[in-house]
């Protein structure tokens, strides 16, 4: 039977979106920060079902059309899913080899009481880049830095602001970060193009942030001890063979990135090299992780395989270090991948039926300049952070809403992915009821509204990306040939 469809109206498009927001608000009240473990995914599937009902019974679409849209949508994210798996593998072997602990160790050496806030931001950034997780950074090194800063006489809100600013800078710029992979997946670009383009706004933002912390820091008499930091460094040295040779691996990955090698082979090379260096430099860690009898070749194979696919942890005498030295391998990426697939199901139905286009056009029908488009995107991301209480949804939904609009305006997808990160990722921690804001406030013991005014990087980033848009700098455009191909 021939399909007879009608163009969706704004009410049609709003029904599944309002349902999604309502369920997410209810979801966060019940499950809190555990939403990523499955409840957010179910909410997306239920919202997709509502979108499907609207599509079939109000708009006249056949199920096969919706299914084709879902498959196409999921297919567009497959490269990002593969990258996420490889990131889990790389994180595992980089811990096993001592690369991540070495980064943390040398990062902590930057700390100086005279410039504590500046150093706390830098250390948090280094650790976050190496781990790909702002949450892990804040919950481990951040907690230690908070204690040190309070002992030195700094206000806890300022300390927390410095820690969170650095942690979210590192989270944005790290190829190991799930949000840094999620944004280009939604926009339709690749990981390393996204990171290179994002550096244009992110580096100026962090430079301004560091200058502000230096200015604030000179008003304090920071002459206390840094025994806690020394304790962390000592434990790392006791457990790992920390040597500069370990940095050959990240240097190789960096060279591959600079030479524009695709993300999948570059990350695979980094993960496998990490396993090789673990065998060479960390025999004690290999034996500890394998926890078995046999010759070294057998133990090495077992430990490296475990680090690639599953959770491993290095146990030390320091609780802070113990929380930091844990990775979940490829298996640890499954919840994020599950979320992406569910979001693509929702987005696929909304896109193939034209409902996403209706929503996007309603938002930007009065937008005529690139700056206004980017400002509208940033505002939408902040809106979703406030209403859905989840940074992933604040990336996912606007990403699908605006992808075609950017293309029609001749803007390459990295402009959209950068805007998503510059607004959705960083502002989530400023909202008290958002999972990020609630988590960091709970971990640090500092109320969100107390530290938020000092999260300079998180505040500056969305304004920086909007400024770039209005000044038309750092924007990548399609050529006519590229646009035809796209």
C-alpha positions in Angstrom: 0.0 0.0 0.0 1.4 3.4 -1.0 2.4 5.6 1.9 0.4 8.8 2.3 2.1 11.2 4.7 1.6 14.8 5.7 4.1 17.3 6.8 4.4 17.4 10.7 3.3 20.6 12.5 5.0 22.1 15.5 2.5 20.3 17.8 3.3 16.9 16.3 7.0 17.5 16.7 6.6 18.8 20.3 4.7 15.8 21.5 7.7 13.3 21.6 10.1 16.1 22.8 7.9 17.2 25.7 7.4 13.5 26.6 11.2 13.0 26.5 11.8 16.0 28.8 9.0 15.1 31.2 10.3 11.5 31.6 13.9 12.7 32.0 13.0 15.1 34.7 11.1 12.3 36.5 14.0 10.0 35.8 16.6 12.2 37.4 14.5 12.6 40.5 14.3 8.8 40.9 17.7 7.6 39.7 19.9 10.6 40.1 23.3 10.2 38.7 22.7 6.5 37.9 20.6 7.5 34.9 23.4 6.5 32.4 23.3 2.9 33.7 20.1 2.3 31.8 17.1 4.4 32.8 18.0 7.3 30.4 18.3 4.7 27.6 14.8 3.4 28.4 13.4 6.9 28.4 14.9 7.5 25.0 13.3 4.3 23.7 9.9 5.2 25.1 10.2 8.6 23.6 11.1 7.0 20.3 7.9 4.9 20.7 5.8 8.0 21.2 7.5 9.6 18.1 6.6 6.4 16.2 3.0 6.5 17.3 2.7 10.1 16.2 4.4 9.3 12.9 2.1 6.3 12.1 -1.2 7.5 13.4 -1.0 11.3 12.9 1.4 11.6 9.9 0.6 8.4 8.0 4.1 6.9 7.9 4.6 3.2 7.5 6.8 1.3 10.1 9.3 0.3 7.4 10.0 3.9 6.6 10.7 4.6 10.3 12.8 1.5 10.6 14.9 2.5 7.6 15.4 5.9 9.2 16.5 4.2 12.5 19.0 2.0 10.7 20.4 5.0 8.7 20.7 7.0 11.9 22.5 4.2 13.8 24.8 3.6 10.8 25.9 7.2 10.9 27.2 6.7 14.5 29.0 3.3 13.9 32.5 4.8 13.4 32.1 6.7 16.7 31.0 3.4 18.4 34.1 1.7 17.1 36.2 4.6 18.4 34.6 4.4 21.8 35.5 0.7 22.0 39.1 1.5 21.1 39.2 4.3 23.6 38.2 1.9 26.4 41.0 -0.5 25.2 43.6 2.3 25.1 42.7 3.6 28.6 43.2 0.1 29.9 46.7 -0.5 28.4 47.8 3.0 29.2 47.0 2.3 32.8 48.7 -1.1 32.8 51.8 0.3 31.1 52.1 3.2 33.6 51.5 5.9 31.0 48.5 7.4 32.8 50.2 7.2 36.3 53.3 8.8 34.8 51.2 11.7 33.4 49.6 12.1 36.8 53.0 12.0 38.6 54.7 14.6 36.4 51.5 16.7 36.4 51.6 16.9 40.2 55.2 18.2 40.1 53.8 21.4 38.6 52.1 22.2 41.9 53.6 25.2 43.8 52.0 26.9 46.8 52.8 30.3 45.4 50.6 29.7 42.4 48.2 27.2 43.8 45.0 28.0 41.9 46.9 28.2 38.6 48.6 24.9 39.4 45.4 23.2 40.6 43.8 24.1 37.3 46.8 22.8 35.3 47.1 19.6 37.2 43.4 18.9 36.9 43.7 19.5 33.1 46.6 17.2 32.8 45.0 14.4 34.7 41.7 14.9 32.9 43.4 14.8 29.4 45.2 11.6 30.4 42.1 9.9 31.8 39.4 11.4 29.6 37.1 11.9 32.5 36.3 15.1 34.4 34.4 13.1 37.0 37.3 10.8 37.8 39.7 13.8 38.0 37.4 15.8 40.4 36.8 12.7 42.5 40.4 11.8 42.9 43.1 14.5 42.4 40.4 17.1 42.8 39.5 16.0 46.3 43.2 16.0 47.3 43.7 19.5 45.8 40.7 20.8 47.7 42.1 19.6 51.0 45.5 21.2 50.3 43.9 24.4 49.1 41.8 24.7 52.3 44.9 24.1 54.4 46.6 26.9 52.6 43.7 29.3 53.4 41.9 29.4 50.1 38.0 29.6 50.0 36.6 26.2 49.0 34.5 27.7 46.2 37.5 29.2 44.5 39.5 25.9 44.8 36.6 23.9 43.4 36.3 26.4 40.5 39.9 26.0 39.6 39.7 22.2 39.8 36.5 22.0 37.7 37.8 24.4 35.1 40.9 22.4 34.5 39.0 19.1 34.6 36.5 20.1 32.0 39.2 21.6 29.8 40.9 18.2 29.8 37.7 16.4 29.3 36.9 18.5 26.2 40.3 18.1 24.7 41.0 14.4 25.5 40.3 11.8 22.7 39.5 9.4 25.6 36.5 11.5 26.7 33.0 10.1 25.9 31.5 13.6 25.3 34.4 14.5 23.0 33.4 11.4 20.9 29.7 12.0 21.3 29.7 15.5 19.9 31.3 14.8 16.5 29.2 11.6 16.2 26.0 13.7 16.5 27.3 16.5 14.2 28.7 14.1 11.5 32.5 14.8 11.7 35.4 12.8 12.9 37.1 12.9 16.4 40.4 14.5 15.5 38.9 17.1 13.2 36.6 18.0 16.1 39.5 18.3 18.6 41.6 20.4 16.2 38.7 22.8 15.5 37.7 22.9 19.1 41.2 24.1 20.1 40.5 27.4 18.4 38.0 28.4 21.1 39.1 26.2 24.0 42.7 27.3 24.2 41.8 31.0 24.4 39.2 30.2 27.1 41.6 28.3 29.3 44.3 30.9 28.8 41.9 33.6 30.1 40.9 31.3 32.9 44.5 30.7 34.0 45.2 34.4 34.0 42.2 35.0 36.2 43.4 32.4 38.7 46.9 33.9 38.8 45.4 37.3 39.5 43.2 35.8 42.3 46.1 33.7 43.6 48.4 36.6 44.2 46.0 37.9 46.9 46.6 34.8 49.1 49.6 34.0 51.3 50.0 30.3 50.1 52.8 29.0 52.3 51.4 25.7 53.6 52.7 22.2 52.9 51.8 19.9 50.0 52.3 16.6 51.9 49.1 15.1 50.4 50.4 15.7 46.8 53.8 14.2 47.8 52.1 11.2 49.2 50.2 10.5 45.9 53.5 11.0 44.0 55.3 8.6 46.4 52.7 5.9 46.0 52.8 6.1 42.2 56.6 5.8 42.3 56.4 2.8 44.6 53.9 1.0 42.4 55.0 1.9 38.9 58.2 2.2 37.0 57.8 5.8 36.1 60.1 6.8 33.2 60.2 9.2 30.4 60.3 6.3 27.9 56.6 5.8 28.5 55.8 9.0 26.8 56.9 7.5 23.5 53.4 5.9 23.2 51.4 9.1 23.5 54.0 10.9 21.3 53.4 8.3 18.6 49.6 8.8 18.8 50.1 12.6 18.7 52.2 12.3 15.6 49.6 10.1 14.0 46.9 12.6 14.8 49.0 15.5 13.4 49.6 13.5 10.2 45.9 13.1 10.0 45.8 9.3 10.3 42.2 8.3 10.9 41.1 7.9 14.5 40.5 4.1 14.4 44.0 3.0 13.3 45.6 5.7 15.4 43.8 4.6 18.6 44.4 1.0 17.9 48.1 1.6 17.5 48.1 3.5 20.8 46.3 0.7 22.6 48.6 -2.0 21.2 51.7 0.0 21.9 50.5 0.5 25.5 50.2 -3.2 25.9 53.8 -3.7 24.6 55.2 -1.1 26.9 53.3 -2.6 29.8 55.2 -5.9 29.2 58.5 -4.1 29.0 58.2 -1.6 31.9 55.7 -3.0 34.4 56.3 -6.7 35.2 55.1 -6.3 38.8 51.8 -4.7 37.6 51.4 -7.5 34.9 51.8 -10.1 37.6 49.3 -8.3 39.9 46.6 -7.9 37.3 47.0 -11.4 35.9 46.9 -12.9 39.4 47.8 -16.3 38.1 50.8 -18.7 37.9 52.8 -19.4 34.8 55.6 -17.9 32.8 55.9 -14.2 32.0 54.6 -14.6 28.4 51.4 -16.2 29.7 50.9 -13.6 32.4 51.6 -10.7 30.0 49.1 -12.0 27.4 46.4 -12.5 30.1 47.0 -9.0 31.8 47.1 -7.1 28.5 43.9 -8.9 27.2 42.1 -8.1 30.5 43.1 -4.4 30.2 41.8 -4.3 26.7 38.3 -5.7 27.3 37.4 -5.4 31.0 37.9 -3.6 34.3 41.3 -3.6 35.9 42.5 -1.8 39.0 45.8 -1.2 40.7 45.6 -1.4 44.5 47.9 0.9 46.5 48.1 2.1 50.1 46.4 5.4 49.1 42.6 5.5 48.7 42.8 8.5 46.3 45.3 6.8 44.1 43.2 3.6 44.1 40.2 5.5 42.8 42.3 7.0 40.0 44.0 3.8 38.9 40.9 2.0 37.6 39.8 1.5 34.0 36.9 -0.5 32.5 38.3 -1.4 29.0 36.0 -1.9 26.1 33.3 -3.2 28.4 33.2 0.0 30.2 32.0 1.9 27.1 28.9 -0.2 26.7 26.6 2.1 28.6 27.6 5.1 26.6 27.3 3.1 23.3 23.8 1.9 24.5 22.9 5.5 25.1 24.1 6.6 21.6 22.1 3.8 19.9 18.9 4.7 21.8 19.4 8.3 21.0 19.9 7.5 17.4 16.7 5.5 17.4 14.8 8.5 18.7 16.7 10.9 16.4 16.2 8.6 13.4 12.4 8.6 13.7 12.3 12.4 14.4 14.6 13.0 11.4 13.0 10.7 8.8 9.5 12.1 9.5 10.7 15.7 9.4 9.9 16.5 13.0 13.4 17.5 13.9 13.5 19.9 10.9 10.2 21.4 12.1 11.7 22.0 15.6 14.9 23.4 14.2 13.2 25.7 11.8 10.9 27.0 14.6 14.0 27.9 16.7 16.0 29.5 13.9 13.4 30.9 11.5 14.6 34.4 12.4 18.3 33.5 12.4 20.1 35.0 9.4 23.7 35.2 10.5 26.3 32.5 11.4 26.7 34.1 14.8 22.9 33.9 15.5 22.8 30.3 14.5 25.7 29.4 16.8 24.1 31.4 19.6 20.8 29.6 19.1 22.6 26.2 19.2 24.4 27.2 22.4 21.2 28.4 24.0 19.4 25.2 23.0 22.2 23.1 24.6 22.0 25.1 27.9 18.2 24.7 27.8 18.5 21.0 27.6 21.1 20.9 30.4 18.6 22.8 32.6 15.5 20.9 31.6 16.8 17.3 31.0 19.5 17.4 33.7 21.9 15.4 31.6 24.8 16.6 29.5 24.6 13.7 27.1 21.0 14.6 26.1 22.1 18.2 25.8 24.6 17.1 23.2 22.5 14.4 21.5 19.2 16.2 20.9 20.5 19.6 19.7 23.2 17.7 17.6 20.5 15.9 15.7 18.3 19.0 15.5 20.9 21.3 14.0 23.0 19.0 11.7 21.0 19.6 8.5 20.6 23.3 9.2 24.4 23.8 9.5 24.9 21.9 6.2 22.3 24.1 4.5 24.1 27.2 5.7 27.4 25.8 4.2 29.0 25.2 7.6 31.1 22.1 8.1 30.0 19.7 10.8 32.9 20.5 13.1 31.4 23.9 13.7 28.4 22.2 15.2 30.3 19.7 17.2 32.5 22.5 18.7 29.5 24.5 19.6 27.9 21.4 21.3 31.0 20.9 23.4 31.6 24.6 24.1 28.0 24.9 25.5 26.5 21.5 26.5 29.6 19.8 28.0 30.9 22.6 30.1 27.7 24.2 31.4 26.3 20.9 32.8 28.3 21.3 35.9 26.9 24.7 36.6 23.3 23.5 37.0 22.6 22.2 40.6 20.1 19.6 39.5 22.1 18.4 36.5 23.8 15.0 37.0 27.2 16.8 36.6 26.4 19.6 39.0 25.0 17.3 41.6 27.9 14.9 41.3 30.7 17.4 41.6 28.9 19.2 44.5 28.6 15.9 46.3 32.1 14.7 45.7 33.8 18.0 46.7 31.3 18.9 49.4 30.9 22.3 47.9 27.5 23.5 46.8 27.1 24.1 43.0 26.1 27.7 43.4 29.2 28.3 45.6 31.7 27.1 43.1 29.9 28.0 39.9 31.0 31.7 39.9 34.6 30.6 39.9 34.3 28.0 37.1 35.7 30.6 34.7 36.5 28.2 31.9 32.9 26.7 31.9 31.4 30.2 31.9 33.7 31.7 29.2 33.5 28.7 26.8 30.0 29.3 25.4 30.5 33.0 25.1 33.8 32.4 23.3 32.1 30.2 20.7 29.3 32.7 20.2 31.9 35.5 19.8 33.8 33.5 17.2 30.5 33.0 15.4 29.5 36.7 15.3 33.1 37.8 14.3 33.1 35.0 11.7 36.6 33.7 12.8 37.6 30.1 13.3 34.6 29.0 11.2 35.0 26.2 8.6 32.9 26.5 5.4 32.2 24.0 2.7 33.5 24.7 -0.8 30.8 24.3 -3.5 32.4 21.0 -4.5 32.5 19.7 -0.9 28.9 20.8 -0.3 27.7 18.9 -3.4 29.5 15.8 -2.1 28.2 16.2 1.5 
